[in-house]
Amino acid sequence: EVGILADTFVGEEGRTTRSEQIDIYGYAVLDPASDVDPSHKCSPAVQGFSFNWTLFEIRIGARAVVTEHNIPLDPMVTMSNHSILHLPPHSVEVGRYRVQLEACARGVSEPLCGTTQRFFEVERQALRAIIRGGNSRVGENTTLLLDASDSEDPDNPEGPLRYSWRCNRADGDVCTTPSNFDSNFYREAIQFSLQPFPVVMMRLLGSLEGIWYNMSLTVSRGEGDEGQRSFASVYFIVHKGDIPYGVIDRVPSPISQYTPLRL
């Protein structure tokens, strides 16, 4: 009998993500119905088992044709009657897989082997849009920084991300609308805020007392059906006083989701 332990397989439902290590446990025991009886003096002694793991990626092509592609595997841990297949984080892509295990008894004159298989799925994770700079207070004519460089794609930590900033006033209008808006603030602050970089700069001016703004960030990666995007927001509030100052307040529950990006 050859088996893959379900209770230690990738999740209870055979689901995992690229950022997680996958440990797949396989075992082999002698089938009582086989012709080999280790207790019989005339039977060869089974000296453990040899294991061979095979991993296939399942792809669906044109006209719903399903094909399998063999993925080379690194060495795994093998004992006398069980074997562990280790797949390090980010070693497999998002997709569906079939893992096959073959075990053959050692020390027998005739081949005695068994195989088993299981399926599992590596799911896509949502992008994480993160804005740093909360709880910062600045005075008049000082520069306020909003930093989104900690945003990440858990599936591809080294992959490039696109950043898009947007500023809205309390009435919902975009901050770059010139009407009823301080031209200096428009020139000094929002010009930087709309640049596609992870860090933006805002300069606080005295004429903005009593006004609050919502700075929202969209982080995206990829295009079409494979595209993803995630969101985060902070409030920028200018308080009245002898010396105007602004406070960045983090939105209590930042918006972060996986959304197909249509371009």
KETIPA-978899 format. One record per residue (C-alpha): y negated, x negated, z negated. Coordinates in steps of 0.25 Angstrom, whole numbers, plus 2048, in hexadecimal, padded with zeros to 3 digits. Layout:
KETIPA-978899
+-------+------+-----+
: north : east :  up :
+-------+------+-----+
:     Y :    X :   Z :
...
+-------+------+-----+
This chain:
KETIPA-978899
+-------+------+-----+
: north : east :  up :
+-------+------+-----+
:   800 :  800 : 800 :
:   7F2 :  7FB : 804 :
:   7E6 :  802 : 7FF :
:   7D7 :  800 : 7FD :
:   7D2 :  805 : 7EF :
:   7C9 :  811 : 7F1 :
:   7C3 :  810 : 7E3 :
:   7BD :  802 : 7E5 :
:   7BA :  804 : 7F4 :
:   7AB :  805 : 7F9 :
:   7A6 :  811 : 7F1 :
:   7AF :  81D : 7EE :
:   7AC :  823 : 7FC :
:   7AD :  816 : 803 :
:   79E :  814 : 805 :
:   795 :  808 : 802 :
:   789 :  801 : 807 :
:   786 :  7F4 : 80D :
:   77F :  7EE : 801 :
:   78C :  7F0 : 7F8 :
:   798 :  7E7 : 7F8 :
:   7A4 :  7EE : 7FC :
:   7B1 :  7EA : 7F5 :
:   7BE :  7F0 : 7FB :
:   7CB :  7EF : 7F3 :
:   7D8 :  7F0 : 7FA :
:   7E6 :  7EF : 7F4 :
:   7F5 :  7EE : 7F8 :
:   802 :  7F2 : 7F0 :
:   810 :  7F2 : 7F5 :
:   815 :  800 : 7FA :
:   821 :  804 : 7F2 :
:   827 :  80A : 7FF :
:   827 :  7FC : 806 :
:   833 :  7F4 : 808 :
:   82E :  7E9 : 7FF :
:   832 :  7EA : 7F1 :
:   82C :  7DE : 7E9 :
:   836 :  7E1 : 7DD :
:   842 :  7DF : 7E6 :
:   848 :  7D1 : 7E6 :
:   84B :  7D2 : 7F5 :
:   83D :  7D6 : 7F9 :
:   831 :  7CC : 7FC :
:   827 :  7CC : 7F1 :
:   819 :  7D1 : 7F6 :
:   80F :  7C6 : 7F3 :
:   803 :  7CE : 7F3 :
:   7FB :  7D3 : 7FF :
:   7F2 :  7CE : 80A :
:   7E6 :  7D7 : 80D :
:   7DE :  7D8 : 81A :
:   7D1 :  7E0 : 81A :
:   7CB :  7E5 : 827 :
:   7BD :  7EC : 828 :
:   7B9 :  7F5 : 833 :
:   7AB :  7FB : 836 :
:   7AC :  809 : 83C :
:   7A2 :  80B : 847 :
:   7A0 :  818 : 84F :
:   79B :  815 : 85D :
:   798 :  81E : 869 :
:   79F :  82B : 86B :
:   7A3 :  82A : 85C :
:   7AD :  81F : 85F :
:   7B2 :  818 : 852 :
:   7B4 :  809 : 853 :
:   7B8 :  7FF : 848 :
:   7B3 :  7F1 : 847 :
:   7BA :  7E6 : 83E :
:   7B1 :  7DF : 834 :
:   7B5 :  7D1 : 830 :
:   7B7 :  7D0 : 821 :
:   7B5 :  7C5 : 817 :
:   7C0 :  7C0 : 80E :
:   7C4 :  7CA : 803 :
:   7CA :  7C9 : 7F5 :
:   7D9 :  7CA : 7F6 :
:   7E3 :  7CB : 7EB :
:   7F2 :  7CD : 7EB :
:   7F2 :  7DC : 7EC :
:   7E3 :  7DF : 7EF :
:   7D7 :  7DB : 7F7 :
:   7C8 :  7DD : 7F6 :
:   7BF :  7DE : 802 :
:   7B1 :  7DA : 7FF :
:   7A6 :  7DE : 808 :
:   799 :  7D8 : 803 :
:   78B :  7E0 : 804 :
:   786 :  7E1 : 812 :
:   793 :  7DC : 818 :
:   795 :  7E9 : 820 :
:   78C :  7F2 : 827 :
:   789 :  801 : 825 :
:   795 :  808 : 82B :
:   7A3 :  80D : 829 :
:   7AF :  804 : 827 :
:   7BE :  804 : 826 :
:   7C4 :  7F9 : 81D :
:   7D3 :  7F6 : 820 :
:   7DC :  7EF : 816 :
:   7EA :  7E9 : 81A :
:   7F3 :  7E3 : 80F :
:   800 :  7DC : 812 :
:   80A :  7D8 : 808 :
:   80D :  7C9 : 806 :
:   81B :  7C3 : 804 :
:   822 :  7CD : 80C :
:   82B :  7CA : 819 :
:   826 :  7D6 : 821 :
:   818 :  7DB : 822 :
:   814 :  7E4 : 818 :
:   805 :  7E9 : 81A :
:   7FD :  7F5 : 817 :
:   7EF :  7FA : 81B :
:   7E4 :  803 : 816 :
:   7D6 :  806 : 81A :
:   7C9 :  80D : 815 :
:   7BC :  811 : 81A :
:   7AE :  80F : 814 :
:   7A0 :  810 : 818 :
:   794 :  807 : 816 :
:   788 :  810 : 815 :
:   779 :  80D : 818 :
:   770 :  80C : 80D :
:   761 :  810 : 80D :
:   756 :  807 : 80E :
:   74E :  804 : 801 :
:   73F :  805 : 802 :
:   739 :  7FF : 7F6 :
:   72A :  7FD : 7F3 :
:   726 :  7F3 : 7E8 :
:   718 :  7F3 : 7E2 :
:   719 :  7FF : 7D9 :
:   711 :  800 : 7CC :
:   706 :  7F6 : 7D2 :
:   6F8 :  7F8 : 7CE :
:   6EC :  7F2 : 7D6 :
:   6DD :  7F2 : 7D5 :
:   6D2 :  7F3 : 7DF :
:   6D3 :  7EA : 7EB :
:   6E1 :  7E4 : 7E8 :
:   6ED :  7E4 : 7F0 :
:   6F9 :  7ED : 7ED :
:   707 :  7E9 : 7F3 :
:   712 :  7F2 : 7F6 :
:   71F :  7EB : 7F9 :
:   72B :  7F1 : 800 :
:   733 :  7E3 : 802 :
:   73E :  7E8 : 7F9 :
:   742 :  7F3 : 802 :
:   750 :  7F0 : 808 :
:   75B :  7F4 : 810 :
:   767 :  7F4 : 808 :
:   770 :  7F3 : 814 :
:   769 :  7E7 : 81A :
:   761 :  7E0 : 810 :
:   75C :  7D5 : 81A :
:   759 :  7E0 : 825 :
:   74A :  7E2 : 829 :
:   743 :  7EE : 824 :
:   737 :  7F5 : 829 :
:   72C :  7FA : 820 :
:   722 :  805 : 822 :
:   717 :  809 : 818 :
:   70F :  816 : 818 :
:   703 :  81A : 80F :
:   700 :  828 : 80C :
:   6F4 :  82E : 803 :
:   6F6 :  839 : 7F9 :
:   6F3 :  843 : 804 :
:   6FE :  83E : 80D :
:   6F5 :  838 : 817 :
:   6F9 :  82A : 81C :
:   6F0 :  81F : 815 :
:   6EC :  81A : 823 :
:   6E4 :  826 : 826 :
:   6D5 :  822 : 826 :
:   6D0 :  82F : 822 :
:   6CB :  830 : 813 :
:   6D1 :  822 : 811 :
:   6CB :  815 : 80D :
:   6CA :  80C : 819 :
:   6CC :  7FF : 811 :
:   6D9 :  804 : 80B :
:   6DD :  808 : 819 :
:   6DA :  7FA : 81E :
:   6DF :  7F2 : 812 :
:   6EB :  7F9 : 80D :
:   6F1 :  803 : 816 :
:   6F1 :  7F9 : 822 :
:   6FA :  7F0 : 81A :
:   702 :  7FC : 815 :
:   707 :  800 : 823 :
:   70C :  7F2 : 827 :
:   71B :  7F2 : 828 :
:   71E :  7E8 : 81D :
:   724 :  7E9 : 810 :
:   718 :  7E5 : 808 :
:   70B :  7ED : 80A :
:   6FD :  7EA : 803 :
:   6F3 :  7F5 : 7FF :
:   6E5 :  7F2 : 7FA :
:   6DF :  7FB : 7F0 :
:   6D0 :  7FF : 7F2 :
:   6C7 :  806 : 7E8 :
:   6C4 :  812 : 7F1 :
:   6D3 :  817 : 7F0 :
:   6D2 :  81B : 7E2 :
:   6DA :  828 : 7DE :
:   6E2 :  828 : 7EB :
:   6F1 :  826 : 7EC :
:   6FA :  822 : 7F7 :
:   709 :  822 : 7FA :
:   70E :  815 : 800 :
:   71C :  818 : 807 :
:   725 :  80E : 80D :
:   730 :  810 : 818 :
:   73A :  805 : 819 :
:   743 :  806 : 826 :
:   74D :  7FE : 82D :
:   755 :  801 : 83B :
:   752 :  80B : 845 :
:   757 :  818 : 84A :
:   764 :  81E : 843 :
:   766 :  811 : 83C :
:   758 :  810 : 836 :
:   755 :  812 : 828 :
:   749 :  814 : 81F :
:   745 :  815 : 811 :
:   738 :  819 : 809 :
:   731 :  815 : 7FD :
:   723 :  819 : 7F8 :
:   718 :  815 : 7ED :
:   70B :  81C : 7E9 :
:   6FF :  814 : 7EA :
:   6F4 :  81A : 7E0 :
:   6E6 :  816 : 7DF :
:   6E0 :  81A : 7D1 :
:   6D2 :  81C : 7CE :
:   6CB :  813 : 7C4 :
:   6C0 :  809 : 7C3 :
:   6C9 :  7FF : 7CA :
:   6D2 :  806 : 7D4 :
:   6E0 :  802 : 7D3 :
:   6ED :  807 : 7DA :
:   6FB :  809 : 7D5 :
:   708 :  809 : 7DD :
:   711 :  813 : 7D7 :
:   720 :  813 : 7DC :
:   725 :  821 : 7E1 :
:   72F :  826 : 7D7 :
:   73A :  827 : 7E1 :
:   738 :  81F : 7ED :
:   73E :  825 : 7FA :
:   749 :  81D : 7FF :
:   753 :  823 : 809 :
:   75C :  820 : 815 :
:   756 :  827 : 821 :
:   759 :  825 : 830 :
:   74D :  81F : 837 :
:   749 :  826 : 844 :
:   740 :  81D : 84D :
+-------+------+-----+
